């Protein structure tokens, strides 16, 4: 008709017209899948962590500087039989502090002979143990620490702050010579999470006496939670970004020649 102008819209692949961005439905489906995958990773990480780990607060400085007083730690639930030298464990023993959980480092296991000190170093089975986690300038030497033969099925534990820790050396006069039953262990500390210090360093000084414990799945769990969060946010952001981008690209096609 004379005097009328027309505009054209992009044809759909199946006929008709559509003013939506090309591939928008595919993008929406993909963003939904990304969000779903993110939720699986995020919730799965938290669920896994809740099954495997327990939080504890360390109220004293007996494990300084590895764990400062008031710190919050995550400890993996383990059987006492899984504990090895160098592990920092949570345990309960009514002869120590009623039934309150206690956090100390295992320095000797059943069958070991432990004493202190040779050149200021702990000695286990006649071997000097390097302990870089002790306080800087600290003397490992302990007063009244005779040689102890650890009975089978038991553990000898010390605090990293050797001068003020109420550990096995404070219970040497007990019938068990300060040792604790493996069955008393509740968990093995993997990380200090508040304030954030991260995973505990591996106690490599004990490697000459045998294999160390494998680190728990905490690192994988953290990656699952962080990765899930990124996917959820990224997938959820697709809609607003696509809408804004589509709005910028949408233009009215030029009038065809000869239209009147």
Secondary structure, DSSP 4 states (H G I P E B T S, - for coil): -TT------PBPTTSSB--SPTTHHHHHHHHHHHHHHHHHHHHHHHHHHHHHEEEEEE-SSTTTTTS-TTEEEEEEE--GGG--TT-EEEE--HHHHTT--EEEEEEEETT-EEEEEETTEEEETTEEE--TTSPTT-----TT---EEPPTTEEEEE-SSTTT--SGGGGTTSTTTT-EEGGGEEEEEEEEEETEEEEPPP-GGGGGGSPPPPP-THHHHHHHHHHHHHHHHHHHHHHHHHHHHHHHH--PPPPPTT--
